[in-house]
Structure formats: structure tokens, C-alpha cells
Amino acid sequence: MRRRSVTPAVFTAFAALVAGLVTGCGVDAGPDPLRGQQWGLDALRLPDAWSTTRGEDTVIAVVDTGVDLGHPDLKGRLVAGHDFVDGDDRPDDANGHGTHVAGIAAAHTDNGVGGAGGAPGTLIMPVRVLGPDGTGSDADISKGIVWAADHGAHVVNLSLGESGLMARLLKGGVLNQAITYAHSKGAVVVAAAGNDATALQPYEVDTPVLVVNAAGRDGKPASFSNFGARDAVSAPGVDILSTLPTYRTRESLTNVSGYGKLSGTSMASPYVSAVAALLHHQGLAPEAIAQTIRDTASNPGKLLKLGLGNVDAAAAVRAAAASK
């Protein structure tokens, strides 16, 4: 059975201890105290896009390790999900990766708690397909994608590991079918490129998926990022601050503050899912959402490892508005 995973060697090396910063977390409105550490939001020009849309009435499915369902920066932003690992409807996160991904996409914003999410009006659908060690089968992942599409997800985020020769040999497998099915149901599927610093086409070229490479603060490709997927784009993926479980998991063994910094294409993908959610709220169809993100990406240096370039949320939102 083929198994896919997150890549903890990349992520845990960048974990940040921010204990004490969630003291007094509650519902008081006000600036998010950790917002200044979220360089990725500014690099993507997401705050500029929020004056037009915050992604209301949009659901992003995080097909991952689950979510800390009681996290103060995620509670109230969650819709019903499913757990394909334990076979129940409580997709608790026993690893930490999915919680981090969910916060990047849609953590509460301007609530006086923690940090901000990329699409502050969007809801998260937690679909658990990876176990406590961050691995899972293609079969479960495919079931999770189909389930999310059948239960109303508008965007499906796949922050999954993908690497090596086996990926090339098996790229015609069940994930392509599940992604194509989700697209047929009206969902945009966004997937992380992987973290093996290798050229890779992880999916069949006609599979309707938006692959995301990782970039650093300087806008250049992250050293660990895979590249080479057809029509891929890039987004911030280095030292990304987001939510972590408020209990001990693989990613929060020494840090139960609820926040930390991780790195990987897994962090870049939910940023692009957030932009997709903004465009969905503007009324764009899945094909138009992906194409608008690609058309407005910027790569003035023509760097191969950035693909079509770094995503620009403000430009994408403006282009979507102009297309009506």
C-alpha cells in the first residue's frame, strides 16, 4: 500500500516557541498579537485583497491530519468534517500539521487572538486522512477528497508529501481520479509540490489541480521546494507562523502555546487555497479561479523553480472584479 506523508524533518526544524502569547485568549476584538510575524500575508498582498472580499460563504476542505477542534483561533470557523483514520466524524488532530495548515488558510482575524488567516471570512472543513505520524494511504486520501467534494467544499487543500521515482511511476493513480471528481463537483483543488528539492510532475498533466511551490521572504524559491509541475505557482513557505494544537502532538511536543512556525510547501499551499476562496466569493468558476491565480502570478526573473511565479492576491482579486 502506497503511503503519503507530511515531511516532518523540514517542518519541525522551524518550530517556534511562543508560549504565553495566548494568555487571555477570548473573544475580545482587536489586532491579532502575532500578526507582525506573518510575513507571508504581506508578501501575498492579502490584506489589500480583503477590502474587496474576505471569502465569505466559502468552505476550504483541509484534507490532512485533522484539526484541533477547540483551538481558540479556529473554533467557530469549522464546519462538519470526517475522520477516515478512525472512521468517525471527529477529525481531531493527533499530529499538528493539519491544524497549522488550517490556520494559514482561515484563522480568525482581528479577534485579539494569535494571528490572521489568509481568507478571514472562509470556513474550514477538517477531513482527517493522515495518522499521528503524518502518513496515510492514497486510498484514504482519495476518499477524503471525494467526501469533501460531496459535502460542499469549494476549495480542497492537499498539503501532502510527494517525491521521487515512485511518484512519477504512479502519477496516473487514484488521486488523479479523485481530484478530477472534486473538480467536476465545482471544487478547486490546490496541492503542495513537496519538499525534496527535485523536479517533479506529481499528477497527470490534464488533472485539474493547482500545484504550489514554496518561496522564501526574498521571493526566491525555497531550497527544499519541489518544482517542475506544469503551470505551478509559488507562495510563502519558510518560517510560516500559524496555529498548532494546544495539546501535545508530534508538531507540538515542546510547545502547547497554540502557535508556532513551520516550513514547507505544505504551508505555501493553504495560502493559495485562501486566495482561491477569495475568488470563489467573487463568483468565479473553478477553471477561472485557477487561471486567474496563474495569470496574475509574478516571476520577473523567470526563475524556473518559481513556476509561473509568486501569487499576488490583490492582483488576482482585481482581475476577478474586472472580468465581470
C-alpha positions in Angstrom: 0.0 0.0 0.0 1.5 3.3 -1.0 1.6 5.9 1.7 1.9 9.6 1.5 3.0 11.9 4.3 4.0 15.3 5.5 7.7 15.8 5.8 8.5 16.5 9.5 12.2 16.9 9.0 11.5 20.2 7.2 8.7 21.3 9.5 10.0 20.7 13.0 13.3 22.3 12.3 11.5 25.6 12.2 9.1 25.2 15.1 8.9 28.3 17.3 8.1 28.6 20.9 5.6 31.3 21.6 4.3 30.1 24.9 2.4 32.8 26.9 1.2 34.7 23.8 -2.2 33.1 24.1 -2.8 34.1 27.7 -6.2 35.7 27.9 -7.3 34.4 24.5 -11.0 35.2 24.2 -13.5 36.9 22.0 -12.4 40.5 22.5 -12.0 42.2 19.1 -8.7 43.9 18.3 -5.4 43.4 16.5 -4.0 39.9 16.3 -0.9 40.0 18.6 1.1 37.7 16.3 0.2 39.4 13.1 3.6 41.1 12.8 5.3 37.8 12.4 3.2 36.7 9.5 5.3 37.9 6.6 3.6 35.7 4.2 0.3 37.6 4.3 2.0 40.8 3.2 4.1 39.1 0.6 0.9 37.8 -1.0 -0.7 41.2 -0.6 -3.7 39.5 1.1 -4.7 42.5 3.3 -5.1 44.6 0.2 -7.5 42.0 -1.2 -9.6 41.9 2.0 -11.1 45.3 1.2 -12.9 43.6 -1.7 -13.5 40.1 -0.4 -12.7 38.0 2.7 -14.0 34.8 1.2 -17.4 34.7 2.9 -19.7 31.7 2.1 -16.7 29.6 1.0 -15.5 26.3 2.5 -11.9 25.1 2.3 -11.5 21.4 3.0 -8.2 20.7 4.7 -7.5 17.0 3.8 -4.8 16.3 6.2 -4.1 15.1 9.8 -7.2 16.7 11.2 -7.6 19.9 13.2 -7.5 21.0 16.9 -11.3 21.4 17.1 -11.2 23.5 20.2 -8.4 25.9 19.2 -9.3 29.5 20.1 -8.3 30.8 16.7 -10.2 28.1 14.8 -13.2 27.4 16.9 -16.3 28.8 15.2 -14.6 28.6 11.8 -15.1 24.9 11.4 -17.9 23.0 9.5 -18.6 19.3 10.0 -15.8 17.0 8.8 -14.9 13.4 8.8 -12.1 11.1 10.1 -11.0 8.4 7.6 -8.3 7.1 10.0 -10.6 6.3 12.9 -13.8 6.1 10.9 -15.8 8.6 12.8 -17.0 12.2 12.5 -14.5 13.8 14.9 -11.3 14.6 12.9 -9.1 15.6 15.9 -5.5 16.3 15.0 -3.0 13.9 16.6 -0.1 15.3 14.6 -0.3 19.1 14.4 0.2 19.5 10.7 -3.4 19.9 9.7 -4.0 22.5 12.5 -1.1 24.6 11.1 -2.5 24.3 7.6 -6.0 25.3 8.7 -4.8 28.4 10.5 -2.8 29.6 7.4 -6.0 29.4 5.3 -8.6 30.8 7.7 -7.8 31.5 11.3 -9.9 34.1 13.0 -8.7 37.6 12.1 -8.8 40.8 14.1 -10.2 39.0 17.1 -7.4 39.9 19.5 -6.1 36.3 19.5 -3.0 34.8 17.8 -2.6 35.5 14.1 -4.6 36.1 11.0 -5.8 33.7 8.3 -5.4 34.2 4.6 -9.2 34.2 3.9 -10.8 35.6 7.1 -14.4 35.0 6.1 -13.9 31.4 5.0 -14.8 28.2 6.9 -12.6 25.1 7.3 -13.8 21.5 6.7 -11.4 19.2 8.5 -11.0 15.9 6.7 -8.6 13.5 8.5 -6.8 11.1 6.2 -3.3 11.0 7.8 -2.4 9.4 11.2 -0.4 10.7 14.1 2.9 10.0 12.3 1.7 12.2 9.3 1.3 9.3 6.9 -1.7 7.9 5.1 -2.7 5.8 2.1 -3.7 7.1 -1.4 -7.0 5.2 -0.9 -7.9 7.2 2.2 -6.7 10.5 0.8 -8.8 9.8 -2.3 -11.8 9.0 -0.2 -11.3 12.2 1.7 -11.2 14.3 -1.4 -14.4 12.8 -2.7 -16.1 13.2 0.7 -15.1 16.8 0.8 -16.5 17.5 -2.7 -19.7 15.6 -1.9 -20.2 17.6 1.3 -19.9 21.1 -0.2 -16.2 22.0 -0.2 -15.5 24.9 -2.6 -11.7 24.5 -2.3 -9.8 21.3 -1.4 -6.3 21.8 0.1 -3.8 18.9 -0.2 -0.6 19.6 1.8 0.8 16.2 1.2 4.3 14.8 0.7 5.1 13.7 -2.9 8.5 12.6 -4.0 10.9 10.6 -6.1 10.7 8.0 -8.9 7.6 6.2 -7.4 5.6 9.5 -7.7 6.4 9.6 -11.4 5.5 5.9 -11.9 2.2 6.2 -10.0 1.1 9.6 -11.1 -1.8 8.0 -13.1 -3.3 6.6 -9.9 -6.4 7.2 -7.8 -5.6 10.7 -6.6 -5.9 12.0 -10.1 -9.4 10.4 -10.4 -10.4 11.9 -7.0 -9.1 15.4 -7.9 -10.9 15.2 -11.3 -14.1 14.2 -9.5 -13.8 17.1 -7.0 -13.3 19.5 -9.9 -16.5 18.1 -11.6 -18.4 18.9 -8.4 -17.3 22.5 -8.5 -14.2 22.5 -6.2 -10.8 24.0 -6.8 -8.0 21.5 -5.8 -4.8 23.1 -4.6 -1.8 20.8 -3.8 1.7 21.2 -2.3 4.6 20.4 -4.6 6.6 18.5 -2.0 9.8 19.1 -0.2 12.6 17.1 -1.9 14.2 19.8 -3.9 13.6 17.9 -7.1 12.0 18.4 -10.5 8.7 16.5 -10.5 5.3 16.3 -12.3 3.3 14.8 -9.4 0.0 14.5 -11.2 -1.1 13.7 -14.8 -0.8 16.9 -16.8 -4.5 17.0 -17.5 -5.5 16.6 -13.9 -7.3 19.9 -12.8 -5.0 20.7 -9.8 -3.1 23.9 -8.9 0.3 22.8 -7.7 2.2 25.2 -5.3 5.9 25.5 -4.8 7.4 27.3 -1.8 9.2 30.7 -1.7 11.2 32.5 1.0 11.0 36.0 2.3 13.1 37.3 -0.7 10.6 35.9 -3.1 13.1 33.3 -4.4 12.5 29.6 -4.4 12.8 27.8 -1.1 15.8 25.4 -1.1 13.6 22.4 -0.2 10.8 23.0 -2.7 10.0 20.6 -5.5 9.4 22.3 -8.8 8.6 21.4 -12.4 4.9 20.7 -12.2 3.0 22.1 -15.2 1.6 25.6 -14.6 2.6 25.6 -10.9 2.7 28.8 -8.9 4.6 29.7 -5.7 3.7 31.1 -2.3 5.4 31.8 1.0 6.6 28.6 2.7 9.5 29.4 5.0 9.1 30.2 8.7 5.3 30.5 8.5 3.5 31.3 11.8 0.2 29.6 12.3 -1.9 27.7 14.7 -0.7 24.5 16.4 -2.6 22.2 18.7 -3.0 23.4 22.3 -2.1 19.8 23.4 1.0 17.7 22.8 1.4 16.2 19.3 4.3 15.4 17.0 4.5 19.1 16.0 3.8 20.5 19.5 5.8 18.2 21.8 7.5 21.1 23.5 5.1 23.9 22.5 1.5 23.8 23.6 1.0 27.6 23.3 -1.2 27.0 20.2 1.1 28.7 17.7 4.4 28.1 16.0 6.5 28.5 12.8 6.8 25.7 10.3 8.3 25.5 6.8 7.4 23.5 3.7 5.3 23.6 0.5 2.6 22.4 2.9 2.5 26.0 4.2 2.5 27.5 0.8 -0.5 25.5 -0.5 -3.1 26.8 2.1 -2.1 30.4 1.3 -3.1 29.7 -2.3 -6.2 27.9 -1.2 -7.1 31.1 0.7 -6.7 33.2 -2.5 -8.9 30.7 -4.3 -11.5 31.1 -1.6 -11.5 34.9 -2.1 -12.0 34.4 -5.9 -14.8 31.9 -5.2 -16.6 34.5 -3.2 -16.3 36.8 -6.2 -18.3 34.3 -8.3 -15.6 32.7 -10.4 -15.8 29.1 -11.5 -13.1 26.6 -10.6 -11.3 26.9 -14.0 -11.4 30.7 -13.8 -10.1 30.7 -10.3 -7.0 28.6 -11.1 -6.4 30.6 -14.3 -6.7 34.0 -12.6 -4.2 32.9 -9.9 -1.8 31.8 -12.6 -2.3 34.8 -14.8 -1.6 37.3 -12.1 1.4 35.5 -10.6 4.7 37.4 -10.8 8.1 36.0 -11.9 10.1 38.9 -13.3 13.3 37.0 -13.0 11.9 34.0 -14.9 13.1 31.6 -12.2 12.3 28.1 -13.2 11.7 26.9 -9.6 9.0 29.5 -9.1 6.9 28.1 -11.9 4.6 30.8 -13.2 5.6 33.0 -10.3 4.7 34.2 -6.8 0.9 34.5 -6.2 -0.4 38.1 -5.9 -3.8 38.0 -4.1 -4.6 41.7 -4.7 -3.9 41.4 -8.4 -6.0 38.2 -8.6 -8.9 39.9 -6.8 -8.7 42.9 -9.1 -8.6 40.8 -12.2 -11.6 38.8 -11.0 -13.6 42.0 -10.4 -12.6 43.3 -13.8 -13.8 40.1 -15.5 -17.4 40.6 -14.5 
